[in-house]
Amino acid sequence: MPSFRFTVDGRRVSVNAEPEMPLLYALRNDLGLDNPHFGCGLAQCGACTVHLDGEPVRSCVLPVSAASGRTVTTLKGLGTPDKPHPLQAAYVEEQVPQCGYCINGWVMTAAAYLKKNPKASDAQLRDALAGLKCRCGTHVAILRAIKRAQARLA
Amino acid sequence: MTTLTRREFLKTSGALVVSFAAPPLTGALAQVAGGKPALVPTELDSWIAVLPDGRVQAFFGKMDMGQGLEVVIAQIVADELDVACDKVDVLMGDTGTSCNQGGASGSTGVSNGGRLLRSAAAEARRLLLESGSKRLGVPAEQLRVEEGIILSQDGRKVAYSELVGGKYFHHPVEWNKQVGNAMDIKVRAKPKTPQEYRVVGKSFARRDVAWKVYGTDRFVTDVRVKGMLHARVIRPPRAACKVRGVDEASIRSIRGARVVREKDFVAVVAPREWDAVRAAQMLKVDWHALDGAFPAMDSLHEHIRSAKVVKREEPVKKGDLAAAFSAPGVRIVEAQYEWPFQSHASMGPGCAVADAKADRCTVWTGSQKPHFVRDGVAKLLGMAPEKVRAIWVAGPGSYGRNDAGDAALDAAFLSKAAGKPVRVQGMRADGTAWDPKGPACVHRARAAIDASGKVIGYEFVAKGFSRQHIATNESDPADSLVGQATGIPAKGTQIFGVPAESYGFENKLLAWETIAPLVENCSPLRTAHMRDPVGPEIHFGAEQFIDELAAAVGEDPVAFRLRYLTDPRHQAVVKAAAEKAGWQARNSSERTMKGRGIAFAERNGTAVAAVAEVEVERSTGRIWARRVVVAHDCGLVINPQGLRYTIEGNVVQGISRAVYEQVRFDRDAVSSVDWASYPILEMQDAPAAIEVVLINRPEVAPSGAGEPTMRVIPAAVANAFFDATGVRLRKAPLNAERVKAALSRA
């Protein structure tokens, strides 16, 4: 099996895998990075989202070969309890997650979007977050948290 | 005080070690010396422990599915024991450390689960005071407790930890001999009165939020056991399939992949997960399929209407209905309402890890009922239940008996067959097409109105597939796909339900009827409990019909409900919701494509009313529930913030089920296999505002909140749609296609 080298959360890594194996399996099983979750394997829910060179991608359909030589960021690379990303701090303050399985996708997608459009309106945020799923119905809390983070970023 | 992270705490307590080797069964009380009594409901030590450092452990046989139950239990125990809330750790869902209180079930986490833990904590405090009294030589009545320290009036003190930390209570409690939700104990201590609560009633933060936001702890999908194999189960391409043969050579090119087959159960296992996924895609299985197991989807409700009734019950029957309907001069109003099959469609497909040895088995499961998983695995593997340990680890969403229950038994079966630990997770279709479904149904409603406009006769008959084609838990392999595929026939229970309300119509019949399942065994349309079982289904009809009656007599929907509801708590939530929403009676003949609707229901002691404000787009058929107001009375409120967020989740999931969700199928198979073919609500359609009015009744024992709001949302939205458009939508979901069609006919 060929070997693919890339950077994850500031660490240089190498994974031996079939080129078409989705990045998600490399992150979870080869590198032990569990925060991207398997939700659908079809890029329909976002639970597997990571940043590839700063852009949100669905790692459940992105071949590991496509990450070669590039920089991957996972939820843990975004922020930690000691150095939280403003979105993470806001999510904790607003007590957003219920089952919590989808949260990775919402935080990673919103973090990338707010970089481009920190002052996004409610309507823009709703559009930007289209395609993400939350089965527990925490959408209203998610919007509250993002607006709280926006206030902090402003 | 040192605050431990959840993982550090679990490490310390030994309840769940990071490597996920099975923790020792005595681990939870490892710091406590002395012989541990058996884990039985009759021992106080099965419920509560005081550790040498003064921390308290509560052993809880129910689970927090993300609605904040964990901290609520800590609050209840802290109040009874007079310790700080953050000194109480709640250990949930490990059959090695807790008794079977039924898991997450029926919104009984606080009402039943909390009641028991309250009794246990009160009894522990009584014993500690007794012991402190001896130590200090002061009568117990003259002692008080502050933060786990017993104090006398003259300033002497002794800490709980000095009295019992390091020892077991070895104290019997009286068990009511019930297992599951009804489990309860009787103790000598008298629990505190609501006036004495200091911790209950306050919004303590949940304990599972930070690790979920920072990704610092694990879901069940992240459990890894040394040497484990990855598995994928191959569900049949159609309902009612038998396996003729499996071509094992078809996956020969994948290193280490192999087939496990027993009768009609087929799976692949491989050391690498991606190999298991590929092998499942590549494996050639020769299926013997039965054609046309299902009716055409368009005729589903016609099938239900005409199907033979298997069981009928009439839980509410009073007066003389026949006389009322044939009274001279009465006007008859009739309507029927239809609800589709719905899928739990949890965020991630079911997952479990099992390590089956010859004489014992450990299962890590996301099922909300791990004690029943233990029982089911024991039966499946032919072991005594005490040889099986089921450990709950937070799963990818759970709203009832979803596919997590099947995954647990699949994993155990495969681990035994493969002789190694096995992790199984479904693919998306396993979570959408193959999870147990909420039942499709048709409701017939009829009312007789006399010349004065009074409703003198009322009849509501719910008819549908049973809500329990398979049981509400996985304690019997007959209720699992692996059990049925390996030859254990489904048992099935016939049960449905009727509206829960207090409308005082003089002559009244509330009845239900069930029909036979479409396919007996291994059916992707088998039914089981899904959040508020039959609640949204029934009240979608019942609460629309109440609106139709109000319209028939020309009365405002709020005023009509208040006229007939007899229970003051029911009236109170209707009034509170209407008031908060700024409800004004008006002539509804003006149709502006904006409207508001109300719905009310009761659920096991909890009363809830919702007002939905909707906007309808004629060109697209989109319904947007812009604002939803909920008034909620579940007795004593323990954690207002947690309760609000639980209600919010119900509102959004309720809108999703009312407007978007239906399981699609053709004559042979379920065709809802992913999020494209089973759409749910997305962010663009989330309400702009959800406003919650909590009616706190400290004098009333708390009832549930995990589900009641779900049942009023669909009718509130449908009633608002009528208010906006003048058109009744009596078939759920109220999706764009249906809205456009209805408006073009209007």
Interface residues (C-beta under 8 A of the other chain):
Chain A: A17 E18 M21 P22 Y25 R28 N29 D34 N35 H37 F38 G39 C40 G41 L42 Q44 C45 A47 T74 L75 K76 G79 T80 P81 P84 Q88 Y91 V92 Q95 V96 P97 Q98 C99 G100 Y101 C102 I103 N104 V107 D122 L125 R126 D127 L129 A130 G131 L132 K133 C134 R135 C136 G137 T138 H139 V140 A141 I142 L143
Chain B: T5 M65 G66 Q67 G68 A205 R206 D208 V209 A210 K212 V213 Y214 G215 T216 R218 F219 T221 D222 R272 E273 W274 V277 A345 S346 M347 G348 P349 A394 G395 P396 G397 S398 Y399 Q425 M427 R428 Q641 G642 Y645 E648 G649 N650 V651 V652 Q653 G654 S656 D674 W675 A676 I680 L681 E682 M683 Q684 A686 P687 A688 A689 I690
